[in-house]
Amino acid sequence: MFDSPVGIDKDGGWVLARQHCPACERLFLILKNGPANPGDKFTGLFAVWKEMLVYPRASGRPCPAEVPKELAADYTEACLVLADSPKAAAALGRRCLQHLLRETATVKPGNLSDEIEQAMKTLPSQLAESIDAIRNIGNFAAHPMKSQKSGEIIDVQPGEAEWTLDVLEALFDYYFVQPALLQKKRDALNAKLKAAGKPAMK
């Protein structure tokens, strides 16, 4: 790894580190930030500094492979921009949620608030409460644009974007990951039953 001093400002010292991955042969750029004083030599401090991967862009919220591509694209982009713009992340998250409710939960299209209410009737209680909290945290009553035009980039409450992404993850697990896992187990059991000359599960 090569550390190149960038400079010092009111937020501390900045250093750019680069590394080549031997597996994928890609270049990784890592921006480090931490306490430093004017004239600092940038030595012996890096272990306690914060690190941010700036290239390639990535997030700590991987999308499950079972999630359809269109939903995964909005979710992944929301995660990538979360640190830079919670407003944009929340807007992408609401759009992803509305798409999921319409295409997977098969709610009647309307505004997002009404669609959430419809979906709540078919979800387990814990998930229903979680998805309803999106309306409460986002204060849809005071900001109807969030409901009527879910992709609009407007002011968000603290934690609103993160909560929307948390709820999306729970819905992904409910609608896509767990059914795929159960189907995989069912297929494996049917294969054993067939090998034993017994009828498959219905």
N, C-alpha and C positions, 0 to 999 in steps of 0.2 A: 504494500500500500504506500502511496506517495502523498504526503501532506504538504499542501501549498498554502502559506499564509495569505489571507485575503485582506484583512484589516481589522481595525478596532473602532467601535462606535459606542453609543450610550447603552446598547444591549450587550456589550461585551466583545470578545474576540471572535473572529470568523476564520475558519479554515476549510479548504476544499480538499477532500481526499478522493483518490481514484483507485480502482481495483479492477482487474480483469478476472472474469469467472472462467476457470479452466474447463468447466463443463459445457457452458453455452457459448464461450468465447466473446461474451458481450462486455462492454465497458460499464462499470458502475461508478456514479459520482455521488459522494456523500458530503453534505454540508454540515460542518460542526460549529457549535456555538456554545460559549461558556464564559466564565469570569476571566477578565484580563485587564491589565493596566496599560496605559500608554508606554510604549517602548518595550512591551513584553516580547520575549523571544519565542513565544508559543511552544515552550518545552515543558514536558512533565505535567501538562494539564489535561491532555486529551481524554484521559480515563474518566473524568467526571463531567465531561461536556455532553450536551445533547447532540444527537445525530439525526439528520433528516436525509432520507434517500431522495435525491432530486432527479436522478436519471438511472434507469428507466422509472417512470412514475409507477407507484404501486401503493396498495393500501393493506391494512391489517385485517380487512374483511373480505376474504375470498368468497366468491359466489359458488354455491354448489353446482356441480356439473349437470344435475338433473333439471335445473331451471331453464325454461325456454330462452332462446337467444335474445329476443327483443326485451324481455324483462331483465335478463342478465346484463344487457348493455346499459340500460338506464341505472340499474343498481350499482354496477361497477363504476360508472362515471360519477355518480353521487358520492361514492366512497372516496374517489380520487380527489374531488374538489372540496371535500368536507373541511379540511384544515384551512384552505384558502378562502372559501366562501360558503359558510353555513346556509346562506340564503339560496344559493344555487343548488346545494346538496338537498335542501328541503324541497325545493321545487321539483327536482328530478325524482326524489323519493315519493312525493305525492303523485306525480305522473305515473310512476311505476306501480304504485298502489292501485290507482284507478284502473290501469290496464289489467292488473291481476284480478281485481274484483269483477271486471266486465267479462274477461275471457275465461277465467278459471272458476270463479265463484258464481258466474252467470247471473249477476245482479242486473236489474233493469237499469239501463243507462239514464243518468240524470246528473245532478251535481254530486260531488264527492261525499258531502255530508250525508245525503240520502242513501248513497250506495253503501257507505259504511254501516248505516243503520240496518239496511237489508241484510248485509253479510253477517252481522252480529247474531241474527236469528238462527244461522246454520253452523256457527262456530262453537267450540267448547268455551265454557264460561271464562276461563283465564285469557284465552285469545280474544274473545269478544270484548272484555274489559280493556285489554291492551290496545286494540284497534280503536276503540271509542276514545281512548285517552289522546289520540292524535288530534281529534276535534277540540278537546278541552285544552291541551297544551298550546295548540295553534290558535286558540280563541277564534274559531271559524265565525262565530256570531259577530265579532267585531271586525273581522277581516274576511268578508264573503268571497273575495277574489280567490282565496285559497281553495274554496269549495267549487266555485263556478268555473274558474280557469286554473286548474290544479298545477299547471306548469309555469305559472307566473312567478317571477323572482321578486319577492317582496320581503319586508322585514319579518324576522322570525324571533320567537322567544328563546331564551337560553335553554339548550338541551333539546329543542324541538327537532332539529335535523337528525341528531343522534337517535332519538326515540323512534322517529319514523323508520330509520334504517334497522333498528332493533326489531321493530314489529314486522318489517318485511322479511327479516331473517326467520322469524318464528313462523310466518305464513309460508315461506318457501319450504320449511321443514314439514309443515302440516300438509300442504298440497302436493309437493313433489318428492321430497327426500324420503319420507316414511313410506308412502305408497310404493315407491321404487324398491325400497329395501324389502318390504313385505312380498312384493312380486318376485324378487330374486329368491327369497326363501321358499316361496311357493313353487317356483320352477325347479329348484333343487330337490324339494320333496317329491314332486311329481316324477322327476327323473329316477329317483330311487324306487318309487312305487311301480313305475313302468318296468324297471329292471327286475323287479320281484314278481312281475306278472299280475300286478294288482291295478285296479282302475284309478285314474288320476282324481285329484281333488276337484270338486266343482266350484 
